[in-house]
Amino acid sequence: MGRYSRLRTIRAMDPSRDYAEILRLISQYEFPWDYRQGVSVAFLRDFGVPRISELLDRTQEFERAGQKRYDDTVLIGYEMAADGFDSERGRAAARHLNRIHAKYRIANEDFLYVLATTVVGPKRWIDRFGWRPLCTQEIEALAQVGRKMATMMDIQGAPGTYLGFEQFLDAYEDRMFAYDPANRRVANATFRTMASWYPRPVRPLAARVTLALLDERLLRALGFRVQPRWTRSAAEGALRTRARLLRLLPARPGWLPSRPQPRSYPFGWRLDDLGPHWARNRPLEPLPDEAPAREQS
């Protein structure tokens, strides 16, 4: 298969109808590693908002079980999309996610911001470091996925376009990003988890590279210094060299999709394994389109 064969296929698709399939092609074939990095950066942006990080800090999930917390977030998203958002598997994953969130008082705009990071984060990363930028159909599909997830989670006010998600995200960060000790504690716990993915001798370098790829506004909200220019240039140069090399390689074969390989579940997982221990074996509430919507926070 030629390097641009799937791009031609995607350009012929209708993102308003085929958004789940386009997401599958982006995340499992065209940009599997880059999509995960974009989601990981989105994960970190949440910690720049004190009232989000304070809640996460109180739960101590990142301190006690950072790897599981990371894996669970990735896997719930995967479960929602794997067979299509309207499949029983996808709807069960959404019910499970809603069950976890229902324990906490979370403002609607905070839900919407976290959702917006998962739409905007992968697009910005791929456009910056991917082997090609996303096409119009892929960008619109990400926005449609965001809108679908908002519906399933009863999040009000989801934008209708990618640009709307991006504008909401930037305006929210302008208002809400601020340093708080909780930001730093949750970020440190997450960086420790990420560093553990590498051999011990290179962990300090891996942490330095991660910081070098974050923007100044986020770093200051997390309580970290901006990295030296040479560090940022070296990290960005390495990723752009990787992109140029990938452009020369054949496309990922259809029989080899990239799927999550969670460290917390080396022998597989069930939906009920995902999330805090208290959420297991508890009744699932209907989704918003199956019952009257919950009252907006």
N, C-alpha and C positions, 0 to 999 in steps of 0.2 A: 504494500500500500504506500502510495506517495505521501510525502510530508504534508501536503496541503489537501489531500483527498477529503478528510473529514471536514475541513473548513468549507469546502464546496458543498458538502452535504448539509452542514449547519446553515449556511446562507440560504438554502432552499427551504428551510423549515420555518414554521410560524411560531414565534416565541410565546404568543398568547395562548396557544394550544399545546405546544411541544416543549414547554419550559422544563419539565422534569427530565425529558430525554436529553435536552441540550445540557442541563446541569450534569447529567451522568457522563456525557461525552467530555465536558470540561474537566470534571473532577477525577475521572477514571482513565482517560485516554490522552487528551491534549495537554493538560497541565496538572497532573496529579500532585507532584511535589509542590509546585508553586501555589496551587489552590490551598493546600494545607498550610503553607507559610502565611498566606494571606489571612486565613482563618485564625492562625496563631497570633498574628499581630492584632487582629480584631479582638481577640481574647484579652490581650494586654491593654488595649485602649479602655476597656471597661474600668480598669483600676485607676484611671486618671480622674474618676468622678468620686469624690469623697463619700457620698451617700450610697453609692454602689459598693465601693471597697469596704466601707464600714460594716455593711451587712455581711459581705463575704468574710471579713476578718472575724466577725462574731461567730460565724458557723465553725471556724477553725478547720474547714474541709481542706484547704490548701496546705495548712501546716501539717495536719495529721495524715493526709492521703492525697498529696498533690498529683501523683501520677494517675491515680484512679479518677480524680476529679477531672483531669484533662481528658483522659480516655472516655469517660462517660459523656462529656460534652460532645466530643467528636462522634461517638457511636449513636447517641440519640438523634443527631442530625442525619447520620447515615441511615438509620432505621426509618426515619420519616420519609426519606427520598428514594430508598433502594428499589422499591416496587411501585413507586408512584405515590404521591401524597394522598390520593384518594383510595389507595389500597387499604385493606384491613390492617396490614403491617404498619403502614404509614400512620393511619389514624390511631392505632394502639400506642405508637410511640408518642404521638402528640398528647394523647390522654395521660400517659405516664409523665411527660414533661409538665403538663398543667397540674398534675397532682403534686409534684415536687414544689412548684412555684406557689401553690395555693397556701402553703404554710406561712408565707411571708407577706408583709404589706409592702408592695412594690408599686410605685407610681407608674401610670400608663406610659408617660414620656420616657421613663427609664427602660421599660420593656422595649419601647420603640427604638430607643437609641441602641441598645444591645443588638436588636434585630438589624438596624441599619449598618452596624459595623460588619455584620456577616455578608451584607450585600456589597458594601463599598470596599471593604478590606481586600478581598480576593481580586477585585477588578484593578485596584490601584497597584497591588503587588505585581500582578501579571503584566500590566502595561509597563511597569518599571523594569521587571527582571525576567519576564517570560520570553520564550523564543519568538513570539509574535504578540502583538496586542490583541485584545478581544475585539471581535467584530460586532456590528450593531445588533445582530440577533442574539449573540451571547450576552451582551450587556442588558438587553431587554429581558432575556430569560432570567438573569439574576434578580432583576426587579420584580418579575412575576413570581419567582420563588419567595421573595420577601413578602409580597402581598398575600400569597397563599398561607405562609406560616403565620402572618398576622391574623388572618381569618381563623385559622385553627386554634390559635392561642387567645383569641378575643382581644387582640391589641387594636385599639382605636386609632384612626387617623393615619394609616399607612399611606405613603405617597403613591401616586399612580405611575411614576417613571423612575428610572435610575437617577436622573438629575435631581428629582425630588428627594430621594433618599440621601444623596450626597449633600444637598443644601441643608437638609434637616440635621445631618450629622455634624457638619461644620458649625452651624449656628448653635447647636446644643453644646459642643465642646467650647465654643467661645464663652458661653455662659457658665458652664459647669466644671470645666477643668480647673483644678486648684490643688495645691499640695496639701496632703494630710498624712500623718504618720501611718494610718491604716493603708493608704495607697502603697507606701514603701514596704510594709510588712507582707501584704499579699503579693506584690510584685517579686519580692525577694524569694518567697516560697515557690513561686512559679519558675523563676530563673533557676533555682536549685533543681527543680524537676527537669527542666530543659537541659541543664548541664549534665545531669546524670545519664543522658542518652549517649554521651561520648566517653572515651577512655579517660581515666583520671588525669593523666598528664596534660591533656589538651582542654580540660574543662574551663580553666581561666580564659583561654583564648576564645573558646566558644561563647562564653558570656560577654567578652569584649566585642566580638563580632555582632552579637545580637543587639547590644546597646548602640553600636555604630549604625545600625540600620533603622533605628527609631528616630522620629522627628523631634526637634527641639521642644516643641510644646508638650508632647507626651513625656519626654524625659524629665522636664522640670516638674510636671504634675506628679510624677512618680518619685521625685527626689533624687534623681541621678544627674550627674554632670554630662554635658555634651561631650562626646568623644573627640579626640584630636582629628584634624582634617585628614591626616595621612591614614588614620585607621578607617575613617569613613570611605575614603577614596579606594583603599585596598579592598575593603569588603564589597563595595559596589562594583569595582572592577572585576573581582573574581566571579560575581554573579552574572555580570554581563558577558564575560568570557564563556561561562557555562551556557548561556542562552545562544551565543553564536555557534557553539559546538552542537547543541541540540538541533539547531536549524538544519544542520548537515546530515542528521541521522534520519532513518526511515521512521514512519509513524509507528506508534505502539500497535502491535497486532490485536485483532479483535478478540482473540482467545485469551488475552492476558490483561484483563482490567486491573487497575490498581485499587485495592480494597484496604480498609483499615487493618492494621496489625497491632492491636493494642497490647502494650506490655503488661497490663493488669489482668488480661484474660488470654493467656497463651493457648488455652484449649477451647476457646470459644466462649460465648456469652449468651444469656437470655435477657430479654428486655427487663425483667424484674431485678437483674443484677445491677442495673445501671442506676446511679444516683445514691443518695444517703441510705443508710441501713433502715432508717425508720419508714422509708417509703415502700418497703417490700410488702407484698401480699396484702395491700390495702385496696379498697374498692376504687375503681376508676370512674371519674365523673364523665358524663357525656361531653362531646365537643360542642362549641357554641352553635353549630348548625344542627345539632341534635337535641338541643334544649334551650330555654331562654338564656341569653347572654348574661354573664356575671356583671355586676355593677362596676363601672369604671372606677379605678383608683383616683 
